[in-house]
């Protein structure tokens, strides 16, 4: 996994490490511990807890409260700081694409960029806060001799026609429909430009 850090306009690689005392791991462990304790209370000890969890669906209420307090994301990007970091994002992306180009000098590289699907579903593509990433990727791919398949327009057209969403019901990964659209675009590119 390649991680980079941008400080004062200089990009440097960050060696991978897993620090189990970092907040993300402590938070997850704490949630798991509390979840296990809650299951025990519900199953074994407390009629009140069974009532709160099963009848009042208190876990759903707690999730909604956390959702209201969490940082706002669009397309897995923290919107609040996105614009202020655009310069660093550009430098990091230029660096990573340059590394890919250097390590694959004679290879054809094709990137596939997911669409801002929530905006497609809501018919608000013109209000996408992250579409700048698509423009950035288009420019940097052209600068490096890479090909880019941007799924925005194909997914928008497909959704308008079929009204079927592109992600799994369990998470935001593509479902069969999403993979079909991506496959069709790759096939189309290969037919037009050759393998």
C-alpha positions in Angstrom: 0.0 0.0 0.0 1.4 3.4 -1.0 0.8 6.3 1.3 2.1 9.7 0.8 2.4 12.8 2.9 2.4 16.4 1.5 4.1 19.1 3.5 5.2 22.5 2.2 4.6 21.3 -1.3 6.9 18.3 -1.0 5.5 14.8 -1.4 7.1 11.9 0.6 6.2 8.3 0.9 5.1 7.1 4.3 6.1 3.5 5.2 3.1 1.3 6.0 2.5 0.5 9.6 -0.3 -0.7 11.8 -0.3 1.1 15.1 -2.9 -0.8 17.2 -3.0 2.0 19.8 -4.2 4.6 17.2 -7.7 6.0 17.8 -9.2 4.0 14.9 -8.2 0.6 16.5 -9.0 1.7 20.1 -12.4 2.9 18.9 -13.2 -0.3 17.1 -12.1 -2.5 20.0 -14.2 -0.4 22.4 -17.2 -0.7 20.1 -16.7 -4.5 19.8 -16.4 -4.8 23.6 -19.5 -2.7 24.3 -21.4 -4.6 21.6 -20.5 -7.9 23.1 -21.5 -6.7 26.6 -24.8 -5.3 25.2 -25.6 -8.7 23.5 -24.9 -10.4 26.8 -27.2 -8.1 28.7 -29.9 -8.5 26.1 -29.7 -12.2 25.9 -29.1 -13.1 29.5 -29.6 -10.4 32.1 -32.0 -7.6 31.5 -35.6 -7.4 30.6 -35.2 -3.6 30.3 -32.3 -4.0 27.8 -34.3 -6.6 25.8 -37.2 -4.1 25.7 -35.0 -1.2 24.6 -33.2 -3.2 21.9 -36.0 -5.3 20.5 -39.1 -3.2 21.0 -37.8 0.4 20.9 -35.0 -0.4 18.4 -32.6 1.8 20.5 -29.6 0.7 18.5 -31.1 2.3 15.4 -31.6 5.5 17.3 -28.0 5.5 18.6 -26.8 4.9 15.0 -28.9 7.9 13.8 -27.5 10.1 16.5 -23.9 9.2 15.6 -24.7 9.8 11.9 -25.9 13.3 12.7 -22.7 14.0 14.6 -20.3 12.5 12.1 -18.3 14.4 9.5 -20.2 14.9 6.2 -18.9 12.9 3.3 -19.6 12.8 -0.4 -18.3 10.0 -2.4 -16.1 8.9 0.5 -14.5 12.4 0.6 -14.7 14.6 3.7 -16.4 17.6 2.1 -15.5 20.1 4.8 -11.8 20.1 4.2 -11.8 18.9 0.5 -11.4 22.4 -1.1 -8.7 23.6 1.3 -6.5 20.5 0.5 -7.0 20.5 -3.3 -3.4 21.6 -3.9 -2.0 18.8 -1.8 -4.4 16.3 -3.4 -3.1 17.4 -6.8 0.5 17.0 -5.7 -0.1 13.6 -4.2 -2.0 12.4 -7.2 0.7 13.7 -9.6 3.3 11.8 -7.5 1.5 8.5 -7.4 0.7 8.6 -11.1 4.3 9.5 -11.8 5.4 6.5 -9.8 3.0 4.2 -11.7 4.3 5.6 -15.0 8.0 5.1 -14.0 7.4 1.5 -12.9 5.4 0.7 -16.1 7.1 2.6 -18.8 6.0 0.5 -21.8 2.6 -0.6 -20.4 -0.8 0.6 -21.3 -2.5 1.9 -18.1 -6.3 2.3 -17.9 -7.9 3.9 -14.9 -11.6 3.5 -14.1 -13.2 6.3 -12.0 -16.4 5.7 -10.2 -19.3 8.1 -10.7 -20.7 10.4 -8.0 -23.6 7.9 -7.6 -25.5 9.7 -4.9 -25.7 12.8 -7.1 -26.8 10.6 -10.0 -29.6 9.1 -7.9 -30.7 12.5 -6.7 -30.3 14.1 -10.2 -27.9 16.7 -8.7 -24.7 16.1 -10.7 -24.3 19.8 -11.2 -24.0 20.1 -7.4 -21.4 17.5 -6.9 -18.7 18.7 -4.5 -16.2 16.1 -5.6 -16.4 16.3 -9.4 -13.2 18.3 -9.3 -11.5 15.0 -8.7 -12.8 13.7 -12.0 -11.4 16.8 -13.8 -8.1 16.4 -12.0 -7.8 12.8 -12.9 -8.7 13.5 -16.5 -5.9 16.1 -16.7 -3.3 14.0 -14.9 -4.0 10.9 -16.9 -3.6 12.8 -20.1 -0.3 14.3 -18.9 1.0 10.8 -18.1 -0.3 9.0 -21.2 -2.9 7.0 -19.3 -6.4 6.3 -20.4 -9.3 7.2 -18.1 -12.8 5.7 -18.1 -15.0 8.0 -16.1 -18.2 6.2 -15.3 -20.2 9.3 -14.5 -22.0 9.7 -17.9 -22.5 6.0 -18.5 -24.0 5.5 -15.0 -26.1 8.6 -15.3 -27.5 7.4 -18.7 -28.1 3.8 -17.4 -29.8 5.0 -14.2 -32.1 7.3 -16.2 -33.1 4.4 -18.4 -33.3 1.5 -15.9 -33.7 3.2 -12.5 -31.5 0.6 -10.9 -28.8 1.6 -8.4 -25.2 0.4 -8.7 -24.2 -0.7 -5.2 -24.8 -3.7 -3.0 -27.6 -3.4 -0.4 -24.9 -4.0 2.3 -22.3 -1.4 1.4 -21.2 1.0 -1.3 -19.3 -1.5 -3.4 -20.7 -2.2 -6.9 -23.4 -4.8 -7.3 -24.0 -6.7 -10.5 -25.4 -3.6 -12.2 -22.4 -1.5 -11.4 -20.0 -4.1 -12.6 -22.0 -4.5 -15.8 -21.7 -0.8 -16.6 -18.0 -0.7 -15.8 -17.4 -3.9 -17.9 -19.3 -2.4 -20.9 -17.2 0.7 -20.8 -13.9 -1.2 -20.7 -15.1 -3.4 -23.5 -16.1 -0.3 -25.5 -12.7 1.2 -25.0 -10.9 -2.0 -26.1 -13.1 -2.3 -29.2 -12.5 1.3 -30.2 -8.7 1.6 -29.4 -7.8 -2.1 -29.4 -6.3 -4.3 -26.7 
